[in-house]
Amino acid sequence: MIKRFSSLFAGHVDLGDMGTDATPANERRYSDAHLNTIFDKTEALAKCMDGLGYDTLWLAEHHFQHEGYECIPNLLMMGVHLANMTENLRIGCGFNIAPMWHPLRLAEDYAMADHMTKGRVIFGVGRGYHTREVESLGGPMMDQDENRDYFEEAVDVIFKAFNNETFSHDGKNFTLPAKVPYRGYDLEELTLVPRPRTLPVECWQPVVSAKERGLDFMIKHGIKGVIGGGSALMADNSVVAYQEAQQRAGIDVPLGTDLCFGLSFHLAPTREQAIAEATPYFHEHAKMFAPLGFMGPMDDDQLEALGRRGGFADSNLATLEYSCERGSWYCGPPEGFVEFLQERAEKYPGLEAVNVQSSMGTPQEVMLEQLQWFASDVMGKV
């Protein structure tokens, strides 16, 4: 049964022109003043959602994006700020990219945020997908095996620090504590100060490839999974794979348990009007994410087409209509969205959390309108 509705905001500023005939993604460059409008925009979304009964505003950690697509570099700082501006809304880290952090700094920062917000910031971890970000901040990204190894070791360290009064770690990437003398004794263990206020820590991670190794790692640490939404694809086999990982760990629960479904949406009186209105936003999303591999494999001709004005039609990428048919998008009237969500609740009886979000590029005014409309005509009727 779906109990909680949230929304994901990856952090795009209002772009001005949008769609396949607009400025190509790699040619976008905004002034520092315009990029800084992300703060007012995020505050507006949080204040709107707080009064409408949403559970969580999920934000995404990204760096160096002068193109204006993902402009929030520190989720924990933003979470503390937003918690002080709202009454009930939780702020989700979707996600802190572990290969861009020292794991103990990330653990300390989350614990601080947990105390300062009385538990209203939700922890989340991810491996990353922007080479410009991860490699520039000292983490591995080009080598996917190295990225996976680093990520898993970093998360192991974080949970050791969360869950133990004292801890140590000796691995490939981290030796903790450092083997040094300290005030007359040899250092052998550390204590995280502070440890989180809320234990065990609620933690989420995106489910993208849904490979056995990654899912088993999530279950080992009690990490819940987000499927679909943002740059990830909505896939039924990922839901089944997550349940199989739970079963391998001896956890027998209904399909969909400990998962959140992410769905892009746009409401309008008719399906045709909703698709027409949302198509420029969908195209902007494709211009941003398809070259990064999140809309399937792309050859050189497709990359070239998507990188020029008007090239979407030549790229052979899925249309918004097709995405609606697959169920990763909903476009149409509110009553249709109620039915759409009820069908998913029946198919996945363990599902309790759903993320609904406007696509990359959607202007602030439209995002606020859509959040209000969803809350009034969909949320309470599912």
N, C-alpha and C positions, 0 to 999 in steps of 0.2 A: 504493500500500500504506500503510495507516495504521500509523504508527510511534510517534506521541506522543499521549498522553492528558492533558488538562488539565481544569481546572474554573474557572468564572467565579463570583465572589461579588461582587454589586453593593454589598453593605454594609448589609443590613437587620438591625436588632436583632430579637430575638424579640418578636413583636407582641402576644402574648396571644390575643385573639379574632381569628379569621380567617374570610374568606369573604364571600359576598354578604350574609349576615344580620348580619355584624359591623359594627364602627364604620366609617362611610364614610371614604374616604381623606382628604378635606379636614378632617375632624373629629378626626383623630389628632393628639395632641400629647403628647410624652413629656418627662419631667424630664431635666435635664442628666445626672444620675447614670445613668439608664437608657440614654440615648443613648451614654454612654461605655462601655457594655458591649460596644460594637463592637470594642474593642481585644482583649479576652479572646476574643471569638468568632472573630475573624480569626486570632489566634494558634493557637487550637485547630484550626482548619481546616488551617493551614499545617503544624503538627506532625503531624497525621494523614496528610496527603498525602505529606509528605516520607518517611515510612517505608513507603509503599505503591507507590512507583514512578511516581507522577505526574510529568509534566514541569514544569508551570507552574500556579501559582495566579494567575489573572487577577483584578484588582480594578478598580473603577470610580471615577473622580473625580466627586464631587458636593458640593454646598454648601447650607447653610441648611435642611436637611430635618428639621425638628422632627417630621415625621410618622413618622420612623424607617425609611424605605425605603432610602435610600442615604446612608450616614453617614461616608464616608471622604473627607476633602477633599484629602489630599496623598498621592498614590500613591508618590512617590519616597521620602519619609520613611518610610512604612510598609514599602516594599520593603527599604530598608536595615535596618530593625529586624527584619523577618522573616528576612532572609538571615543575620543574626547568631544566629537561634534555630534554624536548620535546617542541614542538611548539603548537600543536593543540589538541592532544589526551587528553581526559578526563579520570580520574581515579575513578572507582566506588568502593564504600565500599559494598562488597557483602558477608557477611554483618557484621556490628558491632553488637555483641551479647549483647543486653541490660541487661540481668541478670548478666553479668560479669562486669558491669560498674555502678558507681554512675551516674544517668542520667544527673546531671548538669555538671559533668566533661566531659561527652561525648558531651553534647551540646556546652560547651565552646571550646573543642578541634575541633569539626567540624567547628564552627564559625571562629576560627583562621585559619583553613585550607582553608575555603572559601575565606577569605580575602587575604591570602598569595598567593593563586593560581588564583585569579580573577575569581572564580567560576568554576574551572576545576576539583574539587573533588565533586563527587555525594554521597549524604548521603544514607545509607541503614541500616535497622535494622532487627534482627532475634532473635529467641528464643534460639537457640543453640541445639546441639544434642550429644555432648561429655560430659558424666558425669565427666570425669577426669578434663576437663577444667572448666565447669560451677561451679560445687560444690567446686572445689579447690580454685576458685576465689570468693567464698562467695555467689554465687547465687543458687537458687533452680533448680534442673533438674530431680531428681528421682521422685518427686511428680509433675506430669504434670499439675495438676490443679493449684498448687502453682506457677509453672513456668509461666503459662499463666497469672495469676493474677499479678505477679510481672512485667512481660514484659509489660502488658497493662498499668499499673500504671506508670512505668518508661517512656514509650513513651508519655503518657499524659503529664508528667512533662516536657519532652524535648520540645514538641510543645507549651506548655504554655510559656516556656522560649524563644523559637524562636519568637513567634507571639505577645508578649505583652511587652510593655515598662517596666511594673512592674508586678509581679505575686506572688501568694502564693499557697500553696497546703497543704491539710490535708488529708492524706490517711492511708491505712493499713501499708505501708512500708516506707513512707516518710512524714515528717512534715517539710515544708519549708515556711518561714525560721525557723530556730530553735527558740524556745520561750526563748529568752535571751535578757537582756538589752544590749544596744550598744551606747556608747558615749552619755549617758544621756537620751536616749529614748528607748521605747520597740520596738523591731524589729517586723515588721508586713508584710514586703514585700521585694522582691529581684529584682534586675535587672541583666540580663545576660550581661556581658561585656567581649568581644563584642557580639552583636547579629550578625547573619549571614549577609553577604553582599548581598546575593541573597534571596529575599523573594517573594512569598512563597518558602520554601525549597522543592526542588525535592527530594523525598524519595521513596525508593524501598524496597520490602520485598519478600522473597520466599513464594510461594503458595504451600503448601505441603498437608495438610489434606483437605483444601478447605471447612472447616466447616463454617456454617453461622455466628457464633459469630466472628470468626477471620476475615472473609471477610468484615463484617459490620464495624469492627474496622478499617480496612484499609481504607475503603471508607470514614469514618468519618474524618480521618486525611489527605485524599487525597493521600494515599500511593499507589504507582503503584506496580504491581505484576510481579515476574519472575516465569515462569512455565517451569519446566524441567531444565536440566543442572546441573552439579555438582552431588550432591547426591539426588536431587529431581527427581521425575518421571514426564514424559510428559503425560498429561491426558486431553482428550477433555472435560470431565465433569468438570474439574477445570476451563476451559475457560468459560463455560456456567454458572457455579456457580458465577464467578466473575461478569459477566454481570448481573446476577440476583441481586447481592448485589448492583450494580450500580442502577438498576431499583428500588429497595426498597428505595434508597435515592433520587429518582426522577431524576436520570441521565439517559437519553435516548441516547445511543451511539451505534455504530455498534459493533458487536461481535469482541473481541480482542483488543478493545481500552484500553490504559493504561497498556498493558501487554507486556512483552518481552518473547519470546520463547528461551529456551536454548537447543541446539542440539549438541551432540558430533558427530564428523565427522572424516573421513580419506579418502583423495583423492588418487586414483591410476588409471592407465589406464583402469582397469576392476574391477568389483565388487568383483570377486574372489580374485584378488591380494590385494585389499584394506582390505578385511576381514582377509586374511592371515596375513598381516602386522600388523593390529590393534588388533588381538586377544590377544597377550600377554599383551597389555595395558588394554584391556577390563577385562582380568582376574585379573590384579593387582587392577583395580578399584573395582571389586567384592570382592577380599580379604579384601580390606579396608572398603567398605561401606555396604556390605551385612550383616555382624554381627551387624551393627548399625540399621538395620531395613529398609534400603532404597531400597531393592530389593525384598520386600515382607516378610511375616512371615517365620521364620526359626525354625526348631526343633533342639534338641540337636545333632542328628546325622548329620544334615547339617552343624551345627557350627563346629563339630569335623572334618568333611571332609574338609571344607574350611580352617581350621587352620593347615593343614598338606600339605606337598609337594604333588603335583599331585592329590589333592583332589577335584578339581573343577568338574570333570566328575561324582563324587559320590555325589555331593551336590544337584543335580537336579535343579540348577538355570538356568534361561534363558540363551541361547547362544547369541553370538553377532549377528548371523544370525536372530534370533527371534527379537532382539532389533531393527534391521534394518527394519524388516517387520512391527513392531509396530510404527515406525516413530520416536523413541527417538534417533536413530543413523542414520547417512547416511554414507555408504561406497560405493565408486565407482568413476566413472569419473566425471569431473567438469560439463559436460553438463547435466548429470543426477541430479546433485545437484541443478542446475538452475531450472529444471523442478520441482523437489521436493519442492523448496521454492516457486515457482510460484503457485503451487497447494495450499499451505498453505495460501498464500496471498489472493487467491480467496475464500477459505473457511472461512477465518477470515478477513473480509474487514477493520476492525479497527486496525489491527496489523501494527505497524510501526517499531518495534525493534526486532532484532534477535541476539542472542548470539551464536557464534560457538566456540567450544573449542575442543582441543585434550584431550584425556582421561588421567586419573591419570597414571603416570608412563612414559608417552611419553617423550623421550629425548629432550633436548633443540634443537638440530640440526633438528630433525624431526618437532618439533613445529614451528620453524621459516620457514621451507620449506613449511609446510601446510598453514600457514598464508599468505605467499607470493603467493602461488598457488591459494588459495581462492580469494585473492584480485584481481589477474590478470584475472582469468578465470570464476569467479562466481559472485563476488560482483557487477560489473557494468552491468550484464546481467539479473538480476532478475527484 
